[in-house]
Amino acid sequence: DVKVTQSSRYLVKRTGEKVFLECVQDMDHENMFWYRQDPGLGLRLIYFSYDVKMKEKGDIPEGYSVSREKKERFSLILESASTNQTSMYLCASRRQGAEGYTFGSGTRLTVV
Amino acid sequence: AQSVTQPDIHITVSEGASLELRCNYSYGATPYLFWYVQSPGQGLQLLLKYFSGDTLVQGIKGFEAEFKRSQSSFNLRKPSVHWSDAAEYFCAVGGNTGGFKTIFGAGTRLFVKA
């Protein structure tokens, strides 16, 4: 069964910590995405990557960075976690072009 | 501007009743349209998609959606709802504008009563 795996379901971090969220897909997809999901706001795109070592800013990139050194792995980095980054983070992947996404199960991050 | 509107924040239907979830979009080119479902604490799962051709598309779990270009709508329907359909539903639009980025609506939460 093909899947997108996010390394943690729940994380609690302290303000100012550097946080790494990992995402791995086993479908050989070119495109990978990071979204955050907040009640009433739907999904907002943070960063995406069309291929290895490529990255593009989404709609809300401030306070985040990403890394894609291998095709299957796309990491989201919170450089200095803040309480307003408490959220559900969803990773997704898809083949190149206009296709639907395959999502991971999400990481619920709480910053205290 | 590209956008997706789901007018209903939440909907309650009785088990066995029919369901229609509304979705309107604004997109400057030919849209690719999607519906996703999210169970509590889970990621999103693709229900169905429309790219071209027949405007009535069938998806998984007995869902269907109809693309109406004149109304800029892509409503999701199911003839008979089951208690397991209780979840949040997201409409999304993408296309070859902006590098196939997908824009999501805010979601509609479906409650099913016995």
Chai-1 contact restraints between the chains, C-beta under 6 A:
chainA,res_idxA,chainB,res_idxB,connection_type,confidence,min_distance_angstrom,max_distance_angstrom,comment,restraint_id
A,G42,B,F104,contact,1.0,0.0,6.0,A-B,restraint_1
A,G42,B,G105,contact,1.0,0.0,6.0,A-B,restraint_2
A,G42,B,A106,contact,1.0,0.0,6.0,A-B,restraint_3
A,G42,B,G107,contact,1.0,0.0,6.0,A-B,restraint_4
A,L43,B,F104,contact,1.0,0.0,6.0,A-B,restraint_5
A,L90,B,G43,contact,1.0,0.0,6.0,A-B,restraint_6
A,A98,B,Y32,contact,1.0,0.0,6.0,A-B,restraint_7
A,A98,B,F100,contact,1.0,0.0,6.0,A-B,restraint_8
A,G100,B,F34,contact,1.0,0.0,6.0,A-B,restraint_9
A,G100,B,L46,contact,1.0,0.0,6.0,A-B,restraint_10
A,G100,B,K49,contact,1.0,0.0,6.0,A-B,restraint_11
A,F103,B,G43,contact,1.0,0.0,6.0,A-B,restraint_12
A,F103,B,L44,contact,1.0,0.0,6.0,A-B,restraint_13
A,G104,B,G43,contact,1.0,0.0,6.0,A-B,restraint_14
A,S105,B,Q42,contact,1.0,0.0,6.0,A-B,restraint_15
A,S105,B,G43,contact,1.0,0.0,6.0,A-B,restraint_16
A,G106,B,G43,contact,1.0,0.0,6.0,A-B,restraint_17
